[in-house]
Amino acid sequence: MSTTIKPKHIGRNISRMRELRGMKQEALAQAIGTNQQAISGIESSENVDPAKLKEIAKALGVTVEAIENFSEESVFNFFNSFYDNSTAGNGIFNHPNHCTFNPLDKVVELYERLVLAEREKVEYLEKLLGGK
């Protein structure tokens, strides 16, 4: 079994990051001022010119280091680390931001305040009309 470390393929990393961003080669080419064929060539290259890599990183909204150190495993680990409420029990009751009050009680409270405000308006208008 070989223990040699496989060199990083920068072009492949650019391709995967571009795809994960939902960007086509044409869009990336336009963003850095080149054509689609040049992007295709860059993505098939194991090494990329540092200046060009910097432009590509900026267009993708990432750092040069992110492209150089990109791995599929890290992407999956990132997304798998999120807590998925849809698979745990009732979902809403396991959410850390669940209500600590009964929403229906709040609706009734609001309704009672609105009724009281309307009664006060009616009393005020009756007083104004009664004075004439």
Number of C-alpha atoms within 10 A of each C-alpha: 3 4 5 6 6 6 8 15 18 21 22 18 21 24 20 17 22 21 12 11 11 10 13 13 19 15 17 19 18 13 15 17 9 13 15 15 12 13 23 15 11 20 21 17 13 13 16 17 8 10 9 12 21 18 17 22 21 14 17 20 13 13 16 17 11 14 24 17 13 19 14 11 8 11 12 10 10 10 9 10 8 8 10 10 14 11 8 12 9 10 12 13 12 12 14 8 8 10 10 6 8 8 10 9 10 11 11 11 12 12 12 12 12 12 12 12 12 12 12 12 12 12 12 12 12 11 11 10 9 8 7 5
